């Protein structure tokens, strides 16, 4: 254990089961530790470093803005957040944006907006929000309540009331709940990330969208992890032919800086009014400058590259020795292995590849522009580790 790791244990709250690795620097899809060992990073800060570590174009955009104005309160206008909001609306067809600092905050904003909309349109008793079992929406008290996994609830009761959990991909069940209960919204991830990288069925999502439209129940897509190009489309819902009323996103949006965004469709664009919501740091000029640079580069050519890399990973791993199943969408991939996932992750790290976990699966979240040579080398190591049953 090095000095950094010892002092971390002494001074930082013990909320993370960290790997015994102190990362000192990186460039693109490689990082190196404080002993100089190089790793191919297939985690990208849990889907945050959209173009990898220390991306030159991103650095230029961020440092230029930092040299002009690093922060100004939301009592005044600043250009970067307006430019970014305009770009997001034009690229998605949504109407307005609220900026925050994280995925959990973006989801809190979505929940507050849905409840306010429903109360004003349908009465104060119309507040329930339906979420899916196996979902994950954040670690605040309310987003924990929205999360459909008991394991995250047990130490923090009582949670915020008014959340109903249903099995995913069961149209009949969710339609029954929406008919019998007074519901403001349905909130879901089109790919359940922390739940094991499990995509929802297209027919289910399209049926659910229709049910919500018919009953004026808002559809909220949590795109914190699936968003910003990771799915092979700009946002994950775009793969399914649906159009939500509210979209939340964060993680890769600003390429490594803390920025969350809640996008509102036509129905919900004017629900929030002065004083009804806010954020000290939301729409920070430096973070927004980083996000503008990311979004400008997430063009169709880049997204096609994401889809091509995804196809390569799926075709390489499916049916390979020691691999039971491969799930996911785009560059958000889960690998069910015969060996314990934790063992696979440790063995990959030893061989110079960083991968992480989602439930019982090895999870891959590489930079969207990872070079082909590095990707092929990393996938080769993963296959080698998974096939090694003697380890």
Residue pairs with C-beta under 8 A, 6 or more apart in sequence:
1 20
2 22
2 34
4 22
4 34
5 18
5 20
5 22
8 18
19 349
21 33
21 349
21 354
22 33
22 34
23 31
23 32
23 33
23 34
24 32
24 33
24 34
25 31
25 32
25 53
25 54
26 32
26 41
26 52
26 53
26 54
27 52
27 53
27 54
28 51
28 52
28 53
28 54
28 55
28 367
28 369
28 370
28 371
28 374
29 40
29 41
29 42
29 44
29 52
29 53
29 366
29 367
29 369
29 370
29 371
29 374
29 375
30 38
30 39
30 40
30 41
30 53
30 374
31 38
31 39
31 41
31 53
31 354
32 38
32 39
33 39
37 352
38 352
39 349
39 352
39 353
39 354
40 352
40 353
40 354
40 374
40 377
40 378
40 381
41 49
41 52
41 53
41 354
41 366
41 367
42 353
42 354
42 355
42 364
42 365
42 366
42 370
42 378
43 354
43 355
43 356
43 363
43 364
43 365
43 366
44 50
44 52
44 252
44 365
44 366
44 367
45 256
46 225
46 251
46 356
46 365
47 193
47 225
47 230
47 251
47 252
47 332
47 365
48 251
48 252
48 255
48 256
49 55
49 252
49 255
49 256
49 367
50 228
50 229
50 252
50 255
50 256
50 294
50 298
50 367
50 368
51 57
51 58
51 255
51 294
51 297
51 367
51 368
51 369
52 367
52 369
52 370
55 255
57 293
57 297
58 255
58 256
58 290
58 293
58 294
60 293
61 289
61 290
61 292
61 293
62 257
62 286
62 289
62 290
62 293
64 289
65 80
65 285
65 286
65 288
65 289
66 286
68 285
69 78
69 285
70 284
70 285
70 286
71 281
71 284
71 285
71 286
72 78
72 285
73 280
74 278
74 279
74 280
74 282
74 283
78 283
78 285
78 288
79 285
80 283
80 285
80 286
80 288
80 289
80 292
81 99
81 283
81 284
81 285
81 288
83 288
83 292
84 97
84 99
84 283
84 288
84 291
84 292
84 295
85 96
85 97
85 99
87 292
87 295
87 296
88 94
88 97
88 261
88 263
88 295
89 95
89 96
89 97
89 263
91 234
91 295
92 234
92 235
92 247
92 263
93 243
93 265
94 247
94 263
94 264
94 265
94 269
95 264
95 265
95 266
95 269
96 263
96 264
96 269
96 270
97 261
97 262
97 263
97 264
98 109
98 261
98 262
98 264
98 272
98 277
98 279
98 282
99 259
99 260
99 261
99 279
99 282
99 283
99 284
99 288
100 106
100 108
100 109
100 250
100 259
100 260
100 261
100 262
100 279
100 282
101 258
101 259
101 260
101 279
101 281
101 282
101 284
101 287
102 138
102 250
102 258
102 260
103 138
103 222
103 224
103 225
103 248
103 249
103 250
103 251
103 260
104 137
104 138
104 139
104 140
104 143
104 260
105 138
105 140
105 250
105 260
105 279
105 282
106 224
106 248
106 249
106 250
106 260
106 261
106 262
107 137
107 138
107 143
107 146
107 187
107 222
107 224
107 248
107 262
108 138
108 140
108 142
108 143
109 248
109 260
109 262
109 272
109 277
110 185
110 187
110 220
110 222
110 246
110 248
110 262
111 129
111 142
111 143
111 146
111 185
111 187
111 220
112 272
112 276
112 277
113 246
113 262
113 264
113 268
113 271
113 272
113 277
114 129
114 184
114 185
114 187
114 218
114 220
114 246
114 268
115 127
115 129
115 162
115 184
115 185
116 271
116 272
116 276
117 184
117 218
117 267
117 268
117 271
118 126
118 127
118 183
118 184
118 185
118 218
119 126
119 127
119 184
120 271
121 216
122 182
122 184
122 216
123 182
125 182
126 182
126 183
126 184
127 162
127 182
127 184
128 162
128 163
128 164
128 181
128 182
128 183
128 184
129 146
129 162
129 163
129 164
129 183
129 184
129 185
129 186
129 187
129 220
130 163
130 164
130 165
130 166
130 174
130 177
130 178
130 181
130 183
130 185
130 186
130 187
131 137
131 146
131 147
131 148
131 163
131 164
131 165
131 166
131 186
131 187
131 188
132 148
132 165
132 166
132 167
132 168
132 188
132 189
132 192
132 200
133 148
133 149
133 165
133 166
133 167
133 168
134 148
134 149
134 168
134 192
134 195
134 196
134 198
135 146
135 147
135 148
135 149
135 165
135 168
135 187
135 188
135 189
135 192
135 195
135 222
136 147
136 149
136 152
136 189
136 192
136 193
136 194
136 195
137 143
137 144
137 146
137 147
137 187
137 189
137 222
138 144
138 146
138 147
138 224
139 152
141 156
141 159
141 160
142 159
142 160
144 152
144 153
144 156
144 159
145 153
145 159
145 160
145 161
145 162
145 163
146 163
146 187
147 153
148 165
149 194
149 195
153 159
164 177
164 181
164 183
166 173
166 174
166 177
167 173
168 188
168 192
168 198
168 200
168 204
169 200
169 201
169 204
170 204
171 203
171 204
171 207
171 208
171 211
174 186
174 208
174 211
175 211
177 183
178 186
178 211
178 212
178 215
178 217
179 215
183 215
183 217
184 217
184 218
185 217
185 218
185 219
185 220
185 245
185 246
186 208
186 212
186 217
186 218
186 219
186 220
187 220
187 222
188 200
188 205
188 208
188 220
188 221
188 222
189 195
189 200
189 221
189 222
189 223
189 224
189 225
189 226
189 236
190 199
190 200
190 205
190 221
190 223
190 226
190 231
190 236
190 237
190 239
190 240
190 329
191 197
191 198
191 199
191 200
191 225
191 226
191 231
191 236
191 328
191 329
191 332
192 198
192 199
192 200
193 225
193 226
193 332
193 358
194 225
194 358
194 359
195 358
195 359
196 327
196 334
196 358
196 359
196 360
196 361
197 327
197 328
197 332
197 333
197 334
197 358
197 361
197 363
198 327
198 334
199 327
199 328
199 329
200 240
202 240
202 241
205 237
205 240
205 242
206 240
206 241
206 242
208 219
209 219
209 242
209 243
209 244
211 217
212 218
212 219
212 245
213 219
218 245
218 246
218 267
218 268
219 242
219 244
219 245
219 246
220 244
220 245
220 246
220 247
220 248
221 235
221 236
221 237
221 242
221 244
221 246
221 247
221 248
222 248
223 235
223 236
223 237
223 247
223 248
223 249
224 248
224 249
224 250
224 251
224 260
225 251
225 332
225 365
226 235
226 236
226 329
226 330
226 332
227 234
227 235
227 236
227 247
227 249
227 250
227 251
227 252
227 253
228 234
228 235
228 249
228 251
228 252
228 253
228 294
228 295
228 298
229 252
229 298
229 302
229 303
229 306
229 330
229 368
230 236
230 252
230 306
230 330
230 331
230 332
230 365
230 368
231 238
231 239
231 306
231 329
231 330
231 332
232 239
232 303
232 306
232 307
232 310
232 329
232 330
232 331
233 239
233 303
233 330
234 298
234 303
235 247
235 249
236 329
236 330
237 243
237 244
237 247
239 329
243 265
244 265
245 264
245 265
245 267
245 268
246 262
246 263
246 264
246 265
246 268
247 262
247 263
248 260
248 261
248 262
248 263
249 260
249 261
249 263
250 258
250 259
250 260
250 261
252 294
252 368
253 259
253 260
253 261
253 291
253 294
253 295
254 287
254 288
254 290
254 291
254 294
255 290
255 291
255 293
255 294
256 290
257 284
257 286
257 287
257 290
257 291
258 281
258 287
259 284
259 287
259 288
259 290
259 291
260 282
264 271
264 272
281 287
298 368
302 368
302 369
305 368
305 369
306 330
306 331
306 368
307 330
309 331
309 366
309 370
309 372
309 375
310 328
310 329
310 330
310 331
310 333
312 372
312 375
312 376
312 379
313 326
313 331
313 333
313 364
313 375
313 379
314 326
314 333
316 379
316 383
317 323
317 326
317 335
317 379
317 382
317 383
318 325
318 326
320 383
320 386
320 387
321 383
321 386
321 387
322 337
322 338
322 339
322 383
322 385
322 386
322 387
322 388
322 389
323 335
323 336
323 337
323 338
323 383
323 386
324 336
324 337
324 338
325 335
325 336
326 333
326 334
326 335
326 336
327 333
327 334
327 336
327 361
328 334
328 364
331 364
331 365
331 366
331 368
332 364
332 365
333 363
333 364
333 365
334 358
334 361
334 362
334 363
334 364
335 344
335 361
335 362
335 363
335 364
335 382
335 386
336 360
336 361
337 344
337 361
337 362
337 386
338 386
338 389
339 385
339 386
339 388
339 389
339 391
341 357
341 360
341 361
341 362
342 357
343 391
344 355
344 362
344 382
344 385
344 386
345 355
345 356
345 357
345 362
347 385
347 388
347 391
348 354
348 355
348 362
348 381
348 382
348 385
349 355
351 381
351 384
351 385
352 381
353 378
353 381
353 382
355 362
355 363
355 364
355 382
356 362
356 363
356 365
357 363
362 382
366 375
366 378
385 391
